Amino acid sequence: MRPVLNAHADQKPHAVAEIREAVATALAITDEDRKVMLPSGREPRYLNRIAWAITHVAQAGLLNRPARGVTEITERGKEVLRAHPERVDIKILMGFPEYVEFRTRTRVRQPGAALQEQGEEVNVETLAPREAIEELIEAAHSAVAAELLSRVVSQPPEFLEQLVLRLLVAMGYGGLERMIEHIGGPGDGGLDGLVRLDPLGLDVVYVQAKRYTDRPVGRPDIQASVGALQGAQANRGIFITTSRFSADARDYADRVNSRLILIDGPELARLMIVHGCGVVTEETYILKQIDENFFSEA
């Protein structure tokens, strides 16, 4: 990962394409190596690995993204370059709380981790094909989920408000976009949007979104949200945050008369992935099995 940081040593913003070329040159990646593709045939393997390295050092706070497709080194990144002249690896990144959170909040796992937790050392090569694929997909999606949250938090608060409404449409709530309304702004009482569940608007669910990073949503926030629901003469709501809810907040939400669903950062990212909000399908793999009927009819 150090070559990625070295490529930013001039302390200037760089396009990702520039970083890729700088890292490839630093690692002396040959023309032949550059031709080695992923099994899908869609992307060179070395580009994929550089992209993952960029993601990890960024999640550790060593790089930031001032614009789309652009990265620059942070003060922490400069310190790491000075302190570790030979190598920067996962062990070093784990010394930063942001990276630990990145690994834990979305349950990032390595292939075979589920079986390792049961006391068995299992390599992905030893798994059945279906299980190996599921393990790898889960690991990839965990990293994507962490990156999604990082991107959402870096946007203005209004972005999250619009995002959650688009997500609800993708999930099938409201039926049509015209049945979803963004009401965030001065005088909104803390509510950011609403979903009409029927054409006449007789059944309405209100939505509140909070873009927090380190601070959890506490009981006072939930009490304020319940009060806003009562002020709108509603008894159902959804409270979404990019961080997490305190135990006291969850307990209070469970006990109030109003039905309030709480969605924290990891769950928000999971729903975005499941419903295709903010993500695209990069590749589709088809797993073939023997058709027993074909041979029994012979």
GIZIRA-V368241 format. One line per field, one symbol per residue. ss: DSSP state (@ for helix, = for strand, . for the rest). phi: phi as a letter, one per 20 degrees, with the letter a starting at -180 (. if undefined). burial: 1 if it has 9 or more other ideal C-beta (glycine too) atoms within 8 Angstrom, else 0. Layout:
ss->???
phi->???
burial->???
This chain:
ss->.@@@@@.......==@@@@@@@@@@@....@@@@..=......=@@@@@@@@@@@@@@@...=====..====.@@@@@@@@@......@@@@...@@@@@@@@@.......@@@@.......@@@..@@@@@@@@@@@@@@@@@@@@@@@@@...@@@@@@@@@@@@@@......@@@===..........====.......=======......=.@@@@@@@@@@@@@....======...=.@@@@@@@@@...=====.@@@@@@@@@@.................@@@@@..
phi->.fgffgfdffmdfcfgfffgffffffelffffffefdfgfmebfffffffffffgffffenecccfbfmccbfeffffffgffcfebccggffffdgffffgfdfdlgcegnfffffendecegfeefgffffffffffffffffffgffffffefgfffffffffffffenenmcffedcecfqgmemnedabceecgemfdcdecccceddefffdggfffffffffffelcccbcddcedbdfffffffffefffecedceggfgffffffdmdnccfebcddeecfeffgefef
burial->1111111100000101011101110100000001001100000111110111111111111110100001111101110110010001000111010111011011011011100100000101001000011011011011111111111110000011111111111100110000110111000101111111100000011111111100011110111111111101010111111111110011111000010101111101111110111010000000000000000000
